Structures are given as structure tokens and as C-alpha cells.
């Protein structure tokens, strides 16, 4: 599951010695904005980093976190967000589900409650499991493992029930086992003005984004959002770039038929699940012909979902949404 870890790691970099409480969703039922495994960092005097709900519980959780700041002991908070219970809580939410959150000390001395170890694997693009004890008596107990066979025997039966490692799962009342995936990688081929919102939306949505272009005036980091890597390289170097071969999604938008064809030939030779080709269907066919590649179901052209987009920002939204749906095996249709 994509946990949105980048903002948490950035906060730890900004203030590594601050006092932190880590809030982790350890159970849900019915409708809930975030699912088990979602995390949020709380620290005095600073806005919470991350979300465990749609923003409706964060203020109340800070009040509960004060007790953890005081004595360092793990605590659990359960919210029943059905319409009747919302009146009992005084929160007026009416979301129709229930959520249980674990609050634990996440100071530097306890390696940020497992986040330090998770980060090492996350930065190296390695999958890992984060194991959390749900026993209130087990303070600061977090473990990271990288192979299914390293899981405790009691947790192994859950491996097949994680929907392809997309959900955290609970073993009885004692253990939360959460799969941690490295962020999906998107490579944008072309650094024109319309690539800027694509990169920004993808980066802010948790993708690890790289923009490549051969034009120095366009391929400069100052034009793009934070967390976006920009690579300026001659076109003849494109086949050797790992950011194309290893990407989960590739968006081709160089606005040059021959260059787009070169990018496409490299893209279909790689492992990308999504290859978006900007432009109308006739142009798509022209680029495919110039690239001399066979028909490939991973190629989507025109790139993007049909959302009525006609501005660079809305076109970018439609492209990132389509890429996200394809890479995560979703239909891209209505939720209900």
C-alpha cells in the first residue's frame, strides 16, 4: 500500500530531535477515509503531518497524544463514526464507519517507532513489511522484515489475504503487519510547459517523478515542483536510461514526432505498466509507425481519462489519474 511516507520523512529531516507521537490506523470497519496501516506524525506546536482520516479526527487525536508525550506509553483510541455515535463524540462526522488508532512514542531514541528502518528500504526501492505489536504492554516494539518467510509464523497465513500486498492486516489482537511499497515511479519524456503540472500532480500524489529532455533551457529543476528529478541528456542516451526501463508509468509529451517515437521505442522495451502518449489518435498511430513497434496494450493514446479536460492542469490531472488507475489495477470508473 502507498502510505504517503515522504512528508513524514521530510518532517523527521526538518526536526530530527523533536518529540513525536506516531498515530497508526490499526483497524477499520465500514466506511473510512484511510485504511489500516495509514500513519501520521504528531508533534507539539506543529500541524500534524500525514492523515489518518479526512482531517476530521486529527485535532482530537492531538489531545489524546498529549498523554503519550507525558509518559511515553502506547495508547489506543477508537472512533465510531456512524451517525448516532457522531453525536456521542461531539464531532458531528456521520461517516458511517469505525476506526481504531494506535498512538506511540516515536522519538529518535526509539528510531521513530520503526520509521527509520522503513525509510532505508523505501529509499532503496525495496519492499518490506512493518510489524507493529498491538499489545499495550509492548512499548516501542516495531520490526521490519524484507521477505515473507521472515514473518512470524502467526502472521504468514495473512500474506495471501493482502490483495497483492496492498493492505495492512491484523493477526488477532496482537500484531499489525503492514506492507510498505516504495513509491511508484513515473518518467515524463519532454519538459515543455505542459509537463510541469503533470510532474507536480504526480509528485504531490506520492509518485517518484523524473522528467527527461535534451533541451537545457527546459530541463532545469527550477521549473518543476519539489521532489521532481530533472535529467538533461542528449537523445542518443535515452535507451540507456534506467528511469525509462524501470518506470511504472511513462508519459511521452516531447511534442516532436521523431523524438516521441524514440521515447516510445524505449518505453515498450521496458517494464512500464502504463505508457501514455500525448496527442490525438492519428498522431498516436504516426508515432507508433515511426517507432516501428508492435501494438502494445500498455500504450494509451490519447493519454488521459475523459473528464472534460481542456487546460494544461486538468489535462495533467486526467493523465496522472489514468496512470494511477492502470498501475494500481483499478478501473478508473466511478466509486459507486
Helices and strands as residue ranges (DSSP letters): H 6-14, E 21-29, E 39-43, E 46-50, H 58-71, E 75-80, H 83-89, E 98-105, G 108-114, H 115-123, E 128-133, E 142-145, G 148-150, H 153-156, G 159-161, E 169-171, E 175-180, E 185-189, H 193-204, E 208-213, G 221-223, E 228-232, G 235-240, H 242-245, E 249-252, H 257-268, E 274-277, H 281-291, E 299-300, H 312-327
